[in-house]
Amino acid sequence: MKPNNTIVTSLFVMVAVSIILVLLIMFRPSATEEVNNSDQGVQIPLEKAVIESQLDSKSATQTDVKTNAAVDTSVDLWSVYPERDQERITSFNELYFNALQFYNREQYDWMVQRGYPTPEDILMADTMSLAELQRMADSGSIVAMNLVVDRTLNEMISLRHEQVAQGLDPYESEVFFKYATLVTKYTDMAAEHGSPFTGYLKARESFELGTINNPSPGAFQEAVELSLLGFAFAASMGDTYAASRARTLAAHASVDIQVFNHYMRYDSFFKSLVGPNCILPPDEMPSVSP
């Protein structure tokens, strides 16, 4: 089933990427197309969020304070936190298809430098207003950009559920449009910085907004296909687990993985979205030693 242009342009908010979706619709993948595995990462400087300038910023070379202990994996790191915080961290991770999991310290540091929210970032953001997160994002914090999108997606999805219950069209709502505008702005900013996590944000947006009160098989398949585009962006930015996560989602939804493989043929286009603000050399996520 081919993606619908209207849904594509409304859900996938990165303006440049909406152009490529037209091409993807014209050239659907065949069963014989091969996977493009040329994933290369692009760097992001990370600045720790500050609340009303009361906390010092965190540089790109610093890691989460909790990792000063003997921490090698995400399971080790999350277990350091109280049970209630663990639940919050786990819930956040599941919303983004397990994007926060890592299997050695090198992977963790790579993720921190590229704007993946750490447990500390997630918990700190919960104490802050959207306006505070926006100020930090506007000052150049890539993790704040991603957290602004996360917070706004939460509001968009909640509002959409309310609108469905009332039989309202979301695109006639000024509030929904405001949220969509914020998502567009900060998704574009994070993408320009090359954060792979942006792809997971897009995957969640496409999947959740595309399936609210629309149980038809066609709508579900279309939402998954659009989600796979987000995974392709993450893979192109160097996240070596994005492809396997895309395969898991596609298999669960009975969607042909060749859709994802076809998206990966536009690897160089995804990389062209990255702006001049990246200061680290492009590279892939470190591998796990056997």
C-alpha positions in Angstrom: 0.0 0.0 0.0 1.4 3.4 -1.0 1.7 6.2 1.6 -0.9 8.9 1.2 0.7 12.3 0.3 -1.6 14.3 2.7 -0.7 12.1 5.7 2.9 12.2 4.8 3.2 16.0 4.6 1.1 16.5 7.7 2.9 14.0 9.9 6.4 14.1 8.7 7.2 17.7 9.7 10.7 18.1 8.4 10.2 20.3 5.4 13.1 18.9 3.4 12.2 15.3 4.1 8.6 15.9 2.8 10.2 16.4 -0.6 11.8 13.0 -0.6 8.6 11.3 0.4 7.1 12.3 -3.0 10.0 10.4 -4.6 9.5 7.4 -2.3 5.8 7.2 -3.3 6.8 7.2 -7.0 9.4 4.5 -6.6 8.1 1.8 -4.3 10.6 -0.9 -3.3 10.5 -4.3 -4.9 11.1 -7.6 -3.1 14.6 -7.8 -4.6 16.0 -4.5 -3.3 18.9 -4.8 -0.9 19.5 -3.2 2.4 21.8 -0.2 2.4 23.9 -0.6 5.5 26.0 2.5 5.1 25.1 4.1 8.5 27.4 6.9 9.5 26.9 9.1 12.6 27.0 12.8 12.8 27.9 14.5 16.0 26.0 16.8 18.3 27.4 19.0 21.1 25.4 18.4 24.3 24.8 21.1 26.9 23.1 20.2 30.1 19.8 21.9 30.7 19.7 24.6 33.3 16.8 25.7 35.4 16.7 29.5 35.5 20.5 29.5 35.3 20.7 27.8 38.7 22.5 24.7 37.5 25.8 24.6 35.6 25.8 23.4 32.0 27.1 19.9 31.0 29.7 19.8 28.3 29.8 17.3 25.5 32.7 15.5 27.1 31.0 14.8 30.5 28.9 11.8 31.2 25.9 11.3 33.4 27.0 11.6 37.1 25.4 8.3 37.8 27.9 6.6 35.6 30.7 7.3 38.0 29.8 3.9 39.4 30.6 0.6 37.7 28.1 1.0 34.9 28.5 -0.8 31.6 24.9 -1.1 30.2 21.6 0.8 30.3 20.3 -1.8 32.7 23.2 -1.0 35.1 22.6 2.7 34.8 18.8 2.6 35.3 19.1 0.3 38.3 21.0 3.0 40.2 17.8 5.1 40.4 14.9 4.7 42.8 12.1 2.5 41.6 9.8 5.4 40.7 12.5 7.0 38.6 13.2 3.7 37.0 9.6 3.4 35.9 9.7 6.9 34.4 13.0 6.2 32.5 11.7 2.8 31.2 8.4 4.4 30.1 10.3 7.1 28.2 12.5 4.5 26.5 9.6 2.3 25.4 7.9 5.3 23.8 10.9 5.6 21.6 11.3 2.0 20.6 14.1 1.2 23.1 16.3 4.0 21.7 18.0 4.6 25.0 19.4 1.2 25.5 23.2 0.8 25.3 25.6 -2.1 26.0 28.9 -0.4 26.9 30.2 2.9 28.1 31.5 3.9 24.7 28.0 3.6 23.2 26.6 5.6 26.1 29.1 8.5 25.6 28.3 8.4 21.9 24.6 8.8 22.6 25.1 11.6 25.1 27.2 13.6 22.7 24.4 13.3 20.1 21.5 14.4 22.1 19.9 11.2 23.3 18.2 12.1 26.7 20.0 10.6 29.7 18.1 9.5 32.8 19.1 12.8 34.4 17.9 14.8 31.4 14.5 13.0 31.5 14.0 13.5 35.2 15.2 17.1 35.1 12.9 17.9 32.2 9.9 16.7 34.3 10.5 19.5 36.7 10.6 22.2 34.0 8.1 24.1 32.0 8.0 23.9 28.2 9.1 27.5 28.0 12.2 26.7 30.0 13.0 23.8 27.7 12.5 26.0 24.7 14.9 28.6 26.1 17.6 26.0 26.5 16.9 24.6 23.0 17.1 28.0 21.5 20.5 28.5 23.2 21.9 25.4 21.4 21.2 22.4 23.7 20.4 19.5 21.4 19.0 17.3 24.1 16.6 20.2 25.0 15.5 20.4 21.4 14.6 16.7 21.5 12.9 17.1 24.9 10.8 20.0 23.6 9.6 17.7 20.8 8.9 14.9 23.3 6.9 17.3 25.5 4.9 18.7 22.6 4.2 15.3 21.2 2.7 14.3 24.5 0.4 17.3 24.3 -0.5 16.7 20.7 -1.4 13.1 21.2 -3.4 13.9 24.3 -5.3 16.6 22.5 -5.9 14.4 19.5 -7.6 11.8 21.7 -9.9 14.5 23.1 -10.7 15.7 19.7 -11.5 12.2 18.5 -13.9 11.8 21.4 -15.6 15.0 20.4 -15.6 14.3 16.7 -13.4 17.3 15.9 -10.9 17.8 13.1 -7.4 18.4 14.6 -6.3 20.6 11.7 -9.0 23.1 12.5 -7.7 23.5 16.0 -5.4 26.5 16.7 -3.9 24.7 19.7 -3.1 21.6 17.6 -1.6 23.8 14.9 0.6 25.5 17.5 1.9 22.2 18.8 2.5 21.0 15.2 4.5 24.2 14.5 6.7 23.7 17.6 7.3 20.1 16.6 8.4 21.2 13.2 10.7 23.9 14.5 12.6 21.9 17.0 12.6 18.7 14.9 14.3 20.7 12.1 16.8 22.1 14.6 17.7 18.7 16.0 18.0 17.2 12.5 20.3 20.0 11.5 22.5 19.1 14.4 22.4 15.5 13.2 20.9 13.9 16.3 19.9 10.3 15.5 17.3 10.5 18.2 15.3 12.8 16.0 14.4 9.8 13.9 12.8 8.0 16.9 10.8 11.1 17.7 9.5 11.1 14.1 8.8 7.4 14.3 6.7 7.9 17.4 4.8 10.9 15.9 4.0 9.0 12.7 2.9 5.9 14.5 0.8 7.3 17.4 -0.9 10.1 15.5 -1.5 7.9 12.5 -3.3 5.2 14.5 -5.5 7.2 16.9 -9.1 6.1 16.5 -8.3 4.6 13.1 -8.2 0.8 13.5 -8.3 0.0 9.8 -5.5 -2.3 8.6 -4.7 0.3 5.9 -4.2 3.1 8.3 -2.1 1.0 10.6 0.2 -0.1 7.8 0.6 3.4 6.5 1.5 4.7 10.0 4.1 1.9 10.4 5.6 2.7 7.0 5.9 6.4 7.9 7.5 5.3 11.2 10.1 3.4 9.3 11.2 6.6 7.7 12.2 7.9 11.1 14.2 4.7 11.8 16.0 5.2 8.4 17.0 8.7 9.5 18.4 7.4 12.8 20.3 4.7 11.0 21.7 7.2 8.5 22.9 9.4 11.4 24.9 6.4 12.8 22.5 4.5 15.2 23.5 1.0 14.4 20.5 -0.5 16.2 17.9 1.5 14.3 17.7 -1.0 11.5 17.0 -4.0 13.8 14.4 -2.0 15.6 12.8 -1.1 12.3 12.7 -4.8 11.4 11.1 -5.7 14.7 8.3 -3.1 14.2 7.8 -4.1 10.6 7.5 -7.8 11.5 5.1 -7.1 14.3 2.9 -5.0 12.0 3.3 -7.4 9.0 4.8 -4.6 6.9 7.3 -5.4 4.2 10.8 -4.5 5.5 11.7 -3.5 2.0 10.0 -0.2 2.7 12.7 0.5 5.2 15.4 -0.8 2.9 14.1 1.5 0.2 14.2 4.5 2.6 17.9 3.7 3.3 18.8 4.3 -0.3 18.4 8.0 0.6 21.1 7.8 3.2 23.1 10.7 1.6 20.0 12.9 1.4 19.4 12.4 5.1 23.0 13.4 5.8 22.5 16.5 3.7 20.0 17.8 6.2 22.7 18.2 8.8 23.8 21.8 9.2 27.1 23.4 10.0 26.6 23.3 13.8 28.0 19.8 14.3 31.5 19.9 15.7 32.3 16.1 16.0 33.5 14.1 13.0 30.8 11.8 11.6 31.0 8.2 12.9 28.9 5.2 13.8 27.9 4.1 17.3 30.7 2.1 18.8 30.2 -1.7 18.5 29.9 -4.2 21.4 33.1 -6.2 21.9 32.5 -10.0 21.5 
